[in-house]
């Protein structure tokens, strides 16, 4: 008996590790292992019901450390190529340790509150369900609040790998993301109870919470009402920006883009608009109007519009912006609102530390835009609602109604995914866009550095 009692502790660590690894793999190998999001919590809940005394802060910290070290491994290349300082490769490790602390708090609070109720089984069930939900919400919306703002990390949200199979998202707009997350948690809990007691009622309950995901296979499909927009890809052209470091002068860079425009329009003369991603130009386009003249007077003329991401200067302030260029002039500009900490600006508190200044990716920071009501009236059938990268990925719930309040608008989303050398991180950005498209029922024109994608309001997408 002594051996068995002491054998439970390493088994606890093994099951915790299995849970963390399966969760991490669901993001990295999402095309084949997305279903791991339905079962990664089963080992945790199995331990919570079977051996509640053995789960503590250290097990939660172990879970978080394993998951985030695997998940953040793709950021090593980003920090190596873009950050400064000899310890830049250790940054993902420090961030993983920081995030793992919250995982420890998750385990600690769930275990703590389960002890103070009369009915032990129900206390464990509801305590772990509630704190598991709160933990994933906190990671998504507020884990990086130490940067000085309520800033989260959306790319570890459990629903994200599900977007690999669009049928999983069919009922998302009806139930909502919060309900879907609850369904995943409750499914795992009832599976854990079934594995412990082998009672049919637990298995039946688990199947009930799986139904919204499974039934999507019978109802999903392209909505013919929006099929014309989704598949009119011949009207849109895409240009992958060239590396600005290769050119010393803006005119040299502009000429290289010009040659790409010539080649694109020669191959596809039916194109009505050319789109380019965030930060396609490294210079303030409104201060180099000869660049716009080069493009519009020689190749774009009046029948081809251009949407391009570039800095915008207004007095001494510089913004990360999206330009809408039509008929040879700048028709409208959207200024990015939610900037990325340490990539586009250094938060005020951290600006006092020289070591963090050295990590700053830009020579000078951007200013925040404030106009949330900018729209691009492209044509009679398409009105674009522009958002730039972190505007979309870190959008606050109170702002979502402002940006997604009309089903007739199409979200124009230029992103800078060139900083990610790991393919799975770029894919997670696209999956997040698909998830939000299905959630809010909106069409999205997703413009990255590697592809242009049309995303329909049911989460389907095609890549050009």
Secondary structure as UniProt FT lines:
FT   HELIX           2..28
FT   HELIX           30..33
FT   HELIX           34..38
FT   TURN            39..41
FT   HELIX           42..50
FT   HELIX           52..54
FT   HELIX           57..71
FT   HELIX           72..74
FT   HELIX           75..82
FT   TURN            86..87
FT   HELIX           88..90
FT   HELIX           91..113
FT   TURN            114..115
FT   HELIX           120..141
FT   TURN            142..144
FT   HELIX           145..147
FT   HELIX           154..156
FT   TURN            158..159
FT   HELIX           160..164
FT   HELIX           166..169
FT   TURN            170..171
FT   HELIX           172..175
FT   HELIX           177..197
FT   HELIX           200..214
FT   HELIX           216..219
FT   HELIX           224..226
FT   HELIX           227..231
FT   HELIX           233..235
FT   STRAND          236..238
FT   HELIX           244..246
FT   HELIX           250..267
FT   TURN            269..270
FT   STRAND          273..275
FT   TURN            278..279
FT   HELIX           285..287
FT   HELIX           289..295
FT   HELIX           296..300
FT   TURN            301..303
FT   STRAND          305..314
FT   TURN            315..316
FT   STRAND          317..326
FT   TURN            327..328
FT   STRAND          329..335
FT   TURN            342..344
FT   TURN            348..349
FT   HELIX           350..352
FT   HELIX           354..358
FT   STRAND          376..377
FT   STRAND          383..388
FT   HELIX           390..393
FT   HELIX           397..403
FT   TURN            407..408
FT   STRAND          409..414
FT   TURN            418..419
FT   HELIX           423..440
FT   STRAND          443..447
FT   STRAND          452..455
FT   TURN            457..458
FT   STRAND          461..463
//
